[in-house]
Amino acid sequence: FDNHIENLIDLKKWGFKISEHLTKTDCVDDLFSFIKNIEFIRDNMPFEIDGVVIKVNNLSYQTLLGNTSKSPRWAISYKFKALQTSTILESVKYQVGRTGAITPVACLKPIFLAGSLIRRASLHNEDFVKKLDLKIGDTVFIEKGGDVIPKVVSVDLEKRSSFSKSILFVKKCPSCSSDLVRPLGEVNYYCLNTDFCLPQKINKVEHF
C-alpha cells in the first residue's frame, strides 16, 4: 500500500496485534476530538498509555519529510497531562549518589497511581523542599513525570495538621557521617569522603 493505515489494517488480518483505536482524518477539530476521547477512556484500557501518536498517512510524504537524528518528522506524540493523586508524606530519607550528592527522598504512604504502587519519590534538593514548604505528615500531591517517574508536585495546605514536623536537611552524610558541603552557587550538598563512603563507591562501580 502507499499509505500507513492500510498497512496496519492488513497486518491485523495477518494476525498481528494492533491498536483498535485508529482513525484517519484531515480535520484538526476531529483530531482533537479523537485525542479527548482517548484521554477519557484511557483508564479503562487493558494497558497503560501516556498519549496519542499522530502520523502523516501518505508513505511518500513520510519519505519526503524524512527524519532527524532522533525522531521522524512525519510523526509526533501528543502527551496527556500526568495523572495525579494525593497521599501522606511519612518521612524523608537521604541517598548518597556516586558524586557524593545527597538527594532527599520522600517516603510516602503507599498508593496506586497509573498502574503501579508508589512508595517513594525524589525531593531533589533542600531548595525544592523549602519551595514547597513541605513538612512530615503533610498530604502531598504526586504524579508520574512522563507517566514513569513519581514526583511530589505540591502540598495540600488545607489538610496540614498542627502535628506536621518541619524537615531539617541533614548536615552529615547518612552513610559515613562526614560533614556535608554545599558549594557556592549549587543546590546540592555533597559528601567529600570519596575514598571511604560506601554508597559512593558502590554507585561508581554500578555506573562503570
C-alpha positions, -999 to +999 in steps of 0.1 A: +000+000+000+010+036-004-003+047+030+002+038+066-033+029+078-040+003+051-007-014+060-019-016+097-053-030+087-036-057+066-012-065+095-043-071+116-056-096+090-023-114+092-027-119+130-006-091+143-019-072+173-025-035+165-044-008+184-082-009+180-082+029+184-072+041+150-087+069+129-078+088+098-087+125+094-078+156+075-096+178+100-078+193+131-110+195+150-117+158+145-081+151+156-085+168+189-119+152+194-102+118+190-075+128+215-100+140+240-120+107+237-089+085+241-079+105+272-114+100+286-113+062+282-076+056+290-082+043+325-104+015+310-078+003+286-060-031+293-026-013+291-010+019+302-008+049+277+005+084+282-007+100+249-016+096+213+007+093+183-002+114+152+013+103+119+013+115+083-006+087+064+009+090+029+041+070+028+057+090+001+051+122+022+068+103+051+099+097+029+098+134+017+097+147+053+124+124+064+139+121+099+161+139+124+188+121+142+164+112+170+128+111+155+107+112+124+094+145+110+062+128+099+050+117+134+045+134+168+033+123+202+006+142+220+012+137+257-017+137+282-014+156+314+001+134+340-023+117+364-022+130+400-032+116+433-026+125+470-010+106+498+008+113+531+045+121+535+055+098+563+093+106+564+123+117+545+154+096+538+186+107+522+205+089+494+242+093+485+250+093+448+282+084+431+294+120+430+286+124+467+255+144+461+228+140+488+193+135+475+163+137+499+137+110+491+100+112+502+088+081+520+051+080+512+020+062+524+018+036+496-008+044+469-016+032+434-010+056+406-011+049+368-007+011+373+020+009+400+023+012+438+041+044+447+061+043+480+089+068+473+095+100+453+126+122+448+126+156+465+156+167+445+173+191+470+169+214+500+157+243+479+129+222+464+117+212+499+117+248+510+099+260+479+070+235+485+071+244+523+070+206+528+066+190+562+065+155+576+028+145+579+016+167+550-008+155+524+010+158+491+000+156+455+021+132+434+023+125+397+045+104+374+068+126+353+063+113+317+040+088+334+071+069+346+090+086+375+070+096+406+074+131+419+059+153+445+043+184+429+025+203+457+012+202+492-025+203+503-021+231+529-057+229+539-051+194+553-020+203+572-023+195+609-006+210+640+014+178+643+033+183+610+070+185+615+095+207+597+121+190+575+156+198+587+181+189+560+209+166+572+243+182+579+263+149+580+265+121+554+238+095+562+263+067+554+298+078+567+288+107+590+312+131+573+303+168+572+284+178+541+294+208+519+272+229+497+294+246+470+287+282+463+261+285+436+249+249+437+217+234+450+231+201+462+250+191+494+280+168+489+298+142+510+335+148+501+347+115+517+351+099+483+375+072+495+356+057+524+319+065+518+304+031+508+274+042+487+297+064+465+320+035+458+291+011+450+274+037+428+307+044+409+311+007+402+275+004+390+279+034+368+311+020+353 
